[in-house]
Amino acid sequence: MMDPTLKAISDYGASLTFGQLPSEVVHEVKRRVIDTLGCGMAAYFMSAPSIARAYPLEVNACPGATILGTRQLTTPDLAAFANGVLIRYLDFNDTSISKMTGHPSNNIAAVLAAAEYAGADIQTAIVGIVLAYEVQDSLGEACQIMENGWDHVSYMAVSSAAGAGKALGLDRKQMANALALAATSNVALLQTRVGELSMWKGCASGNANRNGVFAALMARRGMEGPLEAFEGKRGFFRQLSKIAELRTFGEKRQTFRIQEDKFKSFPCDYEAQCAVHPAIELNQVLGGQVEEIEKVEVETYHRALSIAADTPDKWNPTTRETADHSIPYVVAVALARGSLWLEDFDEEHIQDPGIHRLMQKIEVKSTDEFTRVYPKASPVRIRVRIRSGQEYVREIHYPRGNPKNPMTDQEIEDKFRKLTKSVFSVSQTDIILDRLWHLEETESVGKILSLFAVREPGISAEGNA
């Protein structure tokens, strides 16, 4: 007998239609797609994304799915992996409003790959994206697996299966099997995000995308999974956290979850970037005179401390993966330079001795006051004391991109343009944005992704050496 959680998700996933989505939800999907694909293209020439697409470029498939940045089709699971790594690598795409749930926009890679492979229309792809957000965020609300050492991408394997399954046109039984296969086969370890971070930190979500799409493809062909995947005595909840009850989905709530998740203004972990806003303000107050700083105290919530100021590595980062998860690093950069952007995470900037000296003056601690209001708010207070003894304080509770301090459409578009200026011409960017702002009217996923083709040394836009 199917367990209640599996039944609830599969019933909802199979029944959700485009007609049930309010216009503001469809618009929010467009905002998320623009933001997400912009983050991906900015990482196109980086090492890990290049490695991640090298094998998919060797595998031709027809029907297939586009490898983002090329016009080559590969299998949908490999496209979901390559594109998922690309999207996630800069740590600049959105993050869930739920505690320790991850980055739901990564599901977009899985849904688009499955939709293109199946020849699904754009409206079906939009529904798949909304569904994936619902599933990932609802699992994260119900089941806190990271507390027990499991990685949040374990949710994404399930949500990607749901979104991809919708794009593939799965019925209720097939959807249930896709979810069951994904839930019981793809649990990931939190060691990926502990200590000195490796390339895989930015690739684990892409791997979950790949696994979710594969589960949906297998279910489409009749593969069956365990019916008690979530609530069985050795199921997802019992093994990873606890028996949990999902809250209501989508239209039964006041909002869909895609409307609640948080955009990012800076290219780093959300818990780190919350400290960037007040640090930039303090840079302006100090006039950039960081040599006068004697001590910096950062007060934040416990989650931020446990992720972005948890080990000595965060005061001595040597990789971009550690630097973009370091409160001491991003605060030092923002105090010293008055900004934080992609170039601040290249090797030369990470090794800047002045930044390292300033980091040693930074103390980070959590407070009960701030921990109580997380995750709805992400409060940070920074106190800077200079040699004269004078202190300056700045505080923020809702960083730009939080639903209570939302980014405008123009800010989303400006972010896309800034992220993609190294890979697209202005005219190409104009065409892409026009198409994405009218996403629901577009002919097919393939027509959209073909607009993203770029040139790279040794490989044409068609993907041929």
Residue pairs with C-beta under 8 A, 6 or more apart in sequence:
1 227
1 228
2 10
2 176
2 227
2 228
3 227
3 228
3 229
3 230
3 231
3 232
3 235
4 231
5 230
5 231
5 237
5 244
5 246
6 176
6 179
6 180
6 183
6 227
6 228
6 229
6 230
6 231
7 176
8 246
8 249
9 135
9 158
9 162
9 175
9 179
9 246
10 172
10 173
10 175
10 176
10 179
11 172
12 131
12 134
12 249
12 250
13 131
13 135
13 162
13 165
13 166
13 170
13 175
13 179
14 166
14 170
14 171
14 172
14 175
15 172
16 127
16 130
16 131
16 166
16 250
17 127
18 123
18 124
18 126
18 127
20 250
20 251
21 126
21 127
21 130
21 256
24 259
25 130
25 256
25 258
25 259
26 126
26 440
28 256
28 258
28 259
29 126
29 129
29 130
29 258
29 439
30 436
30 437
30 439
30 440
31 409
31 412
32 94
32 105
32 108
32 129
32 258
33 108
33 129
33 436
33 439
34 412
34 413
34 416
34 433
34 436
34 437
35 93
35 94
35 105
35 263
35 412
35 415
35 416
36 87
36 93
36 94
36 105
36 106
36 108
37 68
37 87
37 108
37 416
37 436
37 452
38 415
38 416
38 419
38 420
39 87
39 88
39 90
39 92
39 93
39 419
40 68
40 83
40 86
40 87
40 89
41 68
41 69
41 86
41 419
41 420
41 423
41 424
41 452
41 454
42 90
42 92
42 342
42 419
42 420
42 422
42 423
43 49
43 86
43 87
43 89
43 90
44 68
44 69
44 86
44 423
44 454
44 456
45 423
45 456
46 89
47 199
48 85
48 89
48 199
48 202
48 203
49 82
49 85
49 86
49 89
51 199
52 81
52 82
52 85
52 86
52 203
52 206
53 67
53 69
53 70
53 82
53 85
53 86
55 78
56 67
56 74
56 75
56 78
56 79
56 81
56 82
57 67
57 70
57 72
57 74
57 459
57 463
59 74
59 75
59 78
60 72
60 73
60 74
61 73
61 74
61 75
61 76
62 73
63 73
63 117
63 118
63 119
64 73
64 74
64 75
64 76
64 79
64 116
64 117
65 73
65 74
65 75
65 76
65 79
65 80
65 112
65 113
65 114
65 116
65 117
66 72
66 73
66 79
66 113
66 116
66 445
66 446
66 449
66 450
67 73
67 74
67 78
67 79
67 82
67 83
67 463
68 79
68 82
68 83
68 86
68 87
68 109
68 449
68 452
69 86
69 423
69 452
69 453
69 454
69 456
70 453
70 454
70 459
70 461
70 462
70 463
71 450
71 453
71 461
71 462
71 463
72 462
72 463
72 464
73 79
74 82
75 117
76 113
76 114
76 116
76 117
76 164
76 213
76 217
77 113
77 210
77 211
77 213
77 214
77 217
78 210
79 109
79 113
79 116
79 117
80 109
80 110
80 113
80 114
80 160
80 164
80 206
80 209
80 210
80 212
80 213
81 206
81 207
81 209
81 210
82 206
83 109
83 112
83 113
83 206
83 209
84 106
84 109
84 110
84 205
84 206
84 207
84 208
84 209
84 210
85 202
85 203
85 205
85 206
86 109
86 206
87 93
87 105
87 106
87 108
87 109
87 205
87 206
88 103
88 106
88 202
88 203
88 205
88 206
89 202
89 203
90 202
90 267
90 324
90 342
91 202
91 264
91 267
91 268
91 269
91 324
91 325
92 264
92 266
92 267
92 268
92 419
93 103
93 105
93 106
93 264
94 103
94 104
94 105
94 261
94 262
94 263
94 264
94 401
95 102
95 103
95 261
95 262
95 264
95 270
96 102
96 103
96 104
96 136
96 137
96 140
96 261
96 262
97 137
97 257
97 260
97 261
97 262
97 375
97 376
97 403
98 137
98 140
98 141
98 375
99 140
99 141
99 144
99 303
99 374
99 375
100 140
100 144
100 145
100 146
100 147
100 152
100 303
101 136
101 137
101 139
101 140
101 141
101 152
101 155
102 136
102 140
102 152
102 153
102 155
102 156
102 205
103 205
104 132
104 133
104 136
104 137
104 156
104 159
104 257
104 258
104 261
105 261
106 156
106 205
106 206
106 208
106 209
107 129
107 132
107 133
107 136
107 156
107 159
107 160
107 163
107 209
107 212
108 129
108 132
109 206
109 209
110 132
110 160
110 163
110 164
110 209
110 210
110 212
110 213
111 125
111 128
111 129
111 132
111 160
111 163
111 164
111 166
111 167
112 125
112 167
112 445
112 449
113 164
113 209
113 213
114 120
114 128
114 163
114 164
114 165
114 167
114 168
114 213
114 216
114 217
115 122
115 124
115 125
115 128
115 167
115 445
116 444
116 445
116 446
116 449
117 168
118 167
118 168
118 169
119 444
120 128
120 167
120 168
120 169
120 445
121 444
122 439
122 440
122 441
122 442
122 443
122 444
122 445
123 440
124 166
124 167
124 169
125 167
125 445
126 439
126 440
127 166
128 162
128 163
128 164
128 165
128 166
128 167
129 163
129 258
130 250
130 256
130 258
131 162
131 163
131 166
132 159
132 160
132 162
132 163
133 159
133 256
133 257
133 258
133 261
134 249
134 250
134 256
134 257
134 258
135 155
135 158
135 159
135 162
135 163
136 155
136 156
136 158
136 159
137 257
137 260
137 261
138 246
138 247
138 249
138 257
139 155
139 158
139 159
139 246
140 152
140 155
141 246
141 247
142 244
142 245
142 246
142 247
143 236
143 237
143 240
143 241
143 242
143 244
144 241
145 151
145 152
145 154
145 155
145 240
145 241
146 152
146 190
147 241
148 240
148 241
149 189
149 190
149 191
150 187
150 188
150 189
150 190
150 240
150 241
151 188
151 189
151 190
151 192
151 193
151 204
153 188
153 192
153 204
153 205
153 207
153 208
154 186
154 187
154 188
154 208
154 240
156 205
156 208
156 209
156 212
157 182
157 183
157 185
157 186
157 188
157 208
157 211
157 212
157 215
158 179
158 182
158 183
158 186
158 212
158 236
159 212
160 182
160 208
160 209
160 211
160 212
160 213
160 216
161 178
161 179
161 181
161 182
161 211
161 212
161 213
161 215
161 216
161 219
162 175
162 178
162 179
162 212
163 212
164 178
164 212
164 213
164 216
164 217
165 174
165 175
165 178
165 179
165 216
165 219
165 220
166 175
168 216
168 217
168 220
170 178
170 216
170 219
170 220
174 219
174 220
175 219
176 225
176 227
177 218
177 219
177 223
177 224
177 225
178 212
178 215
178 216
178 218
178 219
178 220
178 225
179 215
179 225
179 229
180 224
180 225
180 226
180 227
180 229
181 215
181 218
181 219
181 223
181 225
182 211
182 212
182 215
182 216
183 225
183 229
183 230
183 235
183 236
184 225
184 226
184 229
184 235
184 236
185 211
185 215
186 208
186 211
186 212
186 215
187 236
187 239
187 240
188 204
188 207
188 208
192 198
192 200
192 201
192 204
193 201
193 307
193 325
194 310
194 311
195 311
195 313
196 311
196 313
196 318
196 319
196 322
197 319
197 321
197 322
197 325
198 319
198 321
199 321
201 321
201 325
202 321
215 225
219 225
226 232
226 235
228 235
229 235
229 236
230 236
230 237
231 237
231 238
231 243
232 238
237 243
237 244
247 253
250 256
250 257
259 403
260 403
262 270
262 378
262 399
262 401
262 402
262 403
263 400
263 401
263 406
263 407
263 412
264 270
264 273
264 401
265 273
265 276
265 277
265 399
265 400
265 401
265 407
266 273
266 276
266 330
266 340
266 341
267 324
267 340
267 341
267 342
267 345
268 276
268 323
268 324
268 325
268 330
268 340
268 345
269 307
269 308
269 324
269 325
270 378
271 300
271 303
271 304
271 307
271 308
271 325
271 327
271 378
272 304
272 307
272 308
272 324
272 325
272 326
272 327
272 329
272 330
273 330
273 340
273 399
274 300
274 304
274 378
274 379
274 380
274 396
274 399
275 298
275 300
275 304
275 327
275 330
275 331
275 334
275 380
275 382
276 330
276 331
276 334
276 340
276 399
277 380
277 394
277 396
277 399
277 400
278 380
278 381
278 382
278 394
278 395
278 396
279 330
279 331
279 334
279 335
279 382
279 394
280 334
280 338
280 339
280 340
281 394
282 334
282 335
282 382
282 384
282 392
282 394
283 290
283 334
283 335
283 336
283 337
283 338
284 338
285 392
285 394
286 292
286 293
286 335
286 384
286 386
286 392
288 336
288 338
290 335
290 336
290 354
290 358
292 386
292 387
292 388
293 335
293 358
293 361
293 384
293 385
293 386
294 361
294 385
294 386
294 387
295 361
295 363
295 384
295 385
296 331
296 335
296 358
296 361
296 362
296 363
296 382
296 383
296 384
296 385
297 363
297 365
297 382
297 383
297 385
298 309
298 327
298 331
298 362
298 363
298 364
298 365
298 380
298 381
298 382
299 365
299 366
299 367
299 370
299 380
299 381
299 382
299 383
300 309
300 327
300 364
300 365
300 366
300 367
300 370
300 379
300 380
300 381
301 366
301 367
301 370
301 371
301 373
301 374
301 378
301 379
302 366
302 371
302 374
303 371
303 374
303 375
304 327
304 366
304 374
304 378
304 380
305 364
305 365
305 366
307 325
308 314
308 325
308 326
308 327
308 364
309 326
309 327
309 328
309 364
313 322
313 326
314 322
314 325
314 326
314 327
314 328
314 329
315 326
315 328
315 359
315 360
315 362
316 356
316 359
317 323
317 326
317 329
317 350
318 350
318 351
319 350
320 345
320 346
320 347
320 350
322 329
323 329
323 330
323 344
323 345
323 350
324 330
324 345
327 362
327 364
328 359
328 362
328 364
329 350
329 355
329 359
330 340
331 362
331 382
332 355
332 356
332 358
332 359
332 362
333 340
333 344
333 349
333 355
334 340
335 358
335 384
336 354
336 355
336 358
337 344
342 419
343 349
349 355
369 379
370 379
370 380
370 381
373 379
373 397
377 397
377 398
377 402
377 404
378 397
378 398
378 399
378 402
379 395
379 396
379 397
380 395
380 396
381 393
381 394
381 395
382 393
382 394
382 395
383 391
383 392
383 393
384 391
384 392
384 393
385 391
386 392
398 404
398 405
399 405
400 407
400 411
401 407
407 415
413 433
416 429
416 433
417 429
417 433
420 429
420 432
421 429
423 454
424 432
424 454
428 451
431 451
432 451
432 452
435 442
435 447
435 448
435 451
436 448
439 448
442 448
453 461
453 462
454 461
455 461
458 465
459 465
